[in-house]
Amino acid sequence: MAPLLSLAFAACSLLSTAFALPHDNVPVARSKAASSAVGVNVLYSFGNGTWAENLAVRANGQILVSRLDTPEVLQLDPKGIKEPITIASWNSSTYMGCLGISETTSDLFYVVTSGFVDDDFVLTSGVNSIWKIDMSTFSVSEHTGKVVSNATVSKLVDVTTSDFLNGLTTLSDDLILVADAYNGWVYRVNTSTGAYSVAVSEESMKFDSIPNPPTNIGVNGIKLLDGYLYWSNTAVGTLNRIRITAKGAPIGKAEVVTSNVPKADDFIFKSDGVAFIAQNQMDELSVLYPGQSEAAVIAGSNISTILAGVSAGKFGRLADDEHILYLTTSGAEGKPINGTVTVPATLSWIDTSAF
């Protein structure tokens, strides 16, 4: 573990232990995933008042993490040995923070920077933008650990029609999809030209598709699998999908994949189609097997800090960590546990070999 982060990790661990009930992390018996709890391991802790929002894993195994409490993207070492490196940062008076991040071609990433939203996630000032981070120009000295050459960072486009951009995923080498959580639709963005338009707008993407929604966040995480666009709806607590074309146009009707993932945030598919769903404001991680409609909680609890505000996950890309699911957490900054408890945001991990 990085030396400067050890004290923060220790404090977080002690609080997590003290705050958990005796049966914390025992999953609900709703599927074969519910046979045993999974251990959560903290790799990095970011300090009080922080929010790790999303992540992407480079081909060399290094992990890029976007922060929502401040507009920056960090690189973290999957071994937990090297100190975090700031890859990109923006003026905090211009942008609130960073959200979705995804790789298109080798070492070329796109990330959302957010304008300022109020407690109801309504844009109050600024504009949402998408930036390109070219990691091919980035290098670090093996001897000193110092940055030798910076990543090349450039703005792709201001999405002036958006309200609260969140999840981002790659459709092709030159097309990305970006979710507008407040408006309840998904943009298609051309990474060569910056041109954007609404590609998918479904009722099941809207936060107000149910009476008295608990939040103004609808479509949140988005992913592609086997010709389908999948999305979570945080307000409704569902994972949904619709078949799309190679250009992102919808085909047929949307369907609900599961409806028992309250406050679903981002999610990730394992290579065999098993889905791991982060439930940020429930402080839980659930698993859903292909062909099943009931997800099962496998880690975390809304009365524990072990996965406080878990927000997103990505699998490792090296031979020794391809079964490891790395998880960002917000430290429950979005919804304090029991109304008052927050902890430092983390990059944590679980071993998914048993799933």
N, C-alpha and C positions, 0 to 999 in steps of 0.2 A: 504494500500500500504506500502511496506517496506520503512522505514524512509530514508535510504541512497539513495533511488532511486527517491524520490519525486521531487527533484530539476531537475533531468534529465528529468523526465516525464513532468514537467511543461514547461521546455524549448521546448521540443518536441511538446507539445500541442500548445504552442503559435506560433511556426513556422508553424505547420500544418494549423492553423487557418488563419494565415497571407498569406500563400502561395496558399490556395485553392481559386478557383473561386466560385462565388455565387451558381452555380448549381453543384458543385462537389458532387460525389457519387450518382447522379441520374442515375439509370441503363438504359441501352438501351432496348427499347421496342421490344424484340424479343421472349419472352415467358412469361408464367404466373409468372415467377420469377421477372419480371420487373415491378411489381406494386408499389414498394416502395423501398427506399434505406434502408440499414441495418446499425445500429450504430456500430462503432468500438470502443472498450474500451481497453486502455493500462493497462496491469497488471504489467509488469516490463519493465524498460528501462535500457539498458546495458552500455550506455556511448558512446562517440564519437569514430568513427573508428571501431565499432564492427559489427559482422555479425552473427546473429542467423540463423542457416541453417535448422535444422530439429528437430523433437521432438517425444517423445513417452510418453504415460500416464500409470503410474503404477496402479495396482488394488486398491491401497489405495488412489488414486486420485492425488498423487504427479506427477509432470511433469519433465521429463528428456529432456534437450535441448542440442543439439550439436552446437558448434560454429565453424565457418569456419575461422575466423580471427586469431584464436589461437586453438591449439589442446586440447580441453577440453569438458567435459560433465558436465552440472550443473543440480541440482535438484531445482525446483521452486515450491512454494506453490500455489495451485489454488485459495486460498483466498487472496493472495497478502500480507499476514501478515508476514511470516517468510522470513529472508534473504536467498538469494541463497546459496546453498552448492555445492562446487566442489566435484563431485563424482569421476571423473577420469581426469587425465591430462598427457600429453606426452611431450617429449622434442621438443621445437619449432624449433630446428635446424634439427630435424629428420623428423617431419611432419608439413605440412602447417596448417591443421585444421581437423575438423571432419565433416562428412556429414550424410548419411543415418543411421537410427537407428530403430531397431524393436525387439519386444519381441517374443520369441519362446515358452518356457514353463514358468510357473509362476515365475516372477521376474528375468528372465534370458534374457539379452538383448545383441544384437550384433550391433556394430557400425563400420563405415568406418573411418579410418584415411588416409589422403591424402598425397601423395608426393607433390612436388612443381611443379606447372604449371605456364606457362607464361600467358600473357593477352589473348592469343588465346586458352587457356585451353589445351596446349600441355605439357606433362610431361617433365620437364627439369632436375630434380634430385630427388633422393629418390625413394621410392616404396609405393604403396597403400597397406594397410593392413586392416584386419578385426580383431576386438578384442571382447572378451567376457567380459561382465560386470554382475557379479552375485550380485544382490541386496539383496539376501536372508541373506547375512552376514552384511548388513548395518543397523545401528540403530542410533537414535538420542535421546538424553535426553529430555523428555517432560518438565523438569524443567528449564534447561539451554539453550536448543536448540543446544548444542554442540554435535559433532559426537562422539558416544561411540565406534562404531565399523565400520570399512570401508567396502565398497563393495570390492569384490574380482575381480580383473582385470587381464586378461591374454590374450596373443595373440593367435588367432586361426590360422591365416595364412597370409603370404605375397602373394599377387596376382601379381606375377612378370610379367605376360603377359598383365596386364591392363595398361591403360593410365590415365583415369580420372574416378574413381569409384564415383558414386553419390547415386541414390536411392537404398534402401534396403527394402525387404519385406519378410515375413515368409511364406514358402510353407508348412512346417510340423514341427514336434517337432525337427527333426534333419536335415532339409534342408532349406536354405535361398536362395533367388534370389537377385542378385546385378547387377545394371545397370552400364555399362561402357559408359559414355556419349560421349566420343570422338570416340571410336571404333565402337559404334553403335550396341552393343549386350548385352545380359544378361547372367551372370554367374549363375550356380547352385553350391552352396557350401555346403558340408557336414559338419555340426557343430560338429560331433563326431570325424571325421578324418582330417578335413581341406582340403580334396580333392575338387578340383574345375574343372569345365569345362564349355564351352559355351553351354548354354541350348537353347537359342533362338537368332537367328540373322536374322532380317528381314530388307528389304530395307527401310521400314517406321520407322526404328530405327536410320537411318543414318542422320547425319546433312547435308551431301552433296547429299541427294536424291532430292534436288531442286537446280536450278542454283543460283549461287551467294548467298549462305546462309549467314544470318546476324550474325551467331555465329557458333562456332565449337561444340556446345552442341546439341547432338541428343537426344537419349533416356535419360530421366531424372528421373521423378518419376515413380515408378512401384507399382501396387497394384493387388490383386487377388479378384475376385468376381464371384460367380456362375460358377466356372470352367474355367474362362477366366483370362488371364494375360492382364492387361491394362497398357499402358505406355503413357507418354507425350513425344512429340518431341519438344524441345524448339526452334530449328532453323526453323522448318516447321510450328509450331503453331497448332499442332493437338493433339487429344487424340485418341489412337488406341487400338485395342484389338485382341487377338487370343486365341482360345481354347487350353488348355494344359492338359497333363496327370498329374497324381498325382506325377510324378517324374519331371515335368516341361518341358516335351518334347512337341513341338508344334503339333497341329492337324489342318489340313486344312490351309486356307488362312487367313492372317491378314486383318482387315477391319478398316476403319476410322470411329470413333464414332462422332467426331466433328472436324471441321477444322477452327473454328473462335475463337481460344484462342491463340493469338499472345504471344510468349515468355512464353509458358506454362512451369511451373516448376513442383513442386509436387502437389498432389491432394489427396482427401479423399472421400470415399463414406459414406453417412449416412446409417442407417440400412435399409431404404426403397429403396436404390439404387440411391438417389439423389447425384450427384457429385459436389464437391466444388473444383475449380481449381485455384491454386495460379499462378499468372502471374508476376513473380518476376520483370523483367525489364520493365513491363508496370505499375507496382505498383497497380495492380487491382486483385480483387477476383471475379471469375465468378461462376455461378451455371448452371448445366445441369441436366434436368429431364430425367428419364428413357424413352426411346422411342423417344426422341427428338434429333435433330442433330444440333440445334442452342443453344449455350451457351449465357448467359446474364450476363453482369457486374452488380454486386450488391453492391460493395464497392470499394473505392479507385479510383485513377485517376493518369495518368502520369503527371499531373500538381498539384498534392497534395502530402503531406508527410504522410497522415493518415495511409496508408499501404505501405510505402516506401520499395520496395524490398520484398514484401510478398513472402515467400519461401515454406511454408508447413503448414499443418493443421492436428490436431487430435481432436477427440471428448473426452469430459470428461467421466469418468467411474463410477462416483458416482450418486446416485439417484437424487441429486439436480443439477447436471451439465452435464447430458448425452445429453442434447440439446445444450450445449455450445461447440462451435468450437474454440479451441485454435490455434493461428496462430503465427508462427515465421516470423520475418522480418529481412532483411539485412541492413536496413537503406538506401537503394539505393546505397550501396557500389559497386554493380556490374555494375550499370549504373546510375550515378548521374542524378537527375531530372533537366531538362533543361541544362544538361551538367556540372553542378557545385554543385548542392544542395544534400548534404547527411545529415542524422540525426542519432541519436543513434538507434541501433537495438532494437527491442522490442519482448516481448511475449504479444500478444494482444488476444482479444476474441470477438466473435459475438454470438448473440442469434439466433439459426436457427429454432426456434419454428414455424415460419411462412412459412417454406419451406418444 
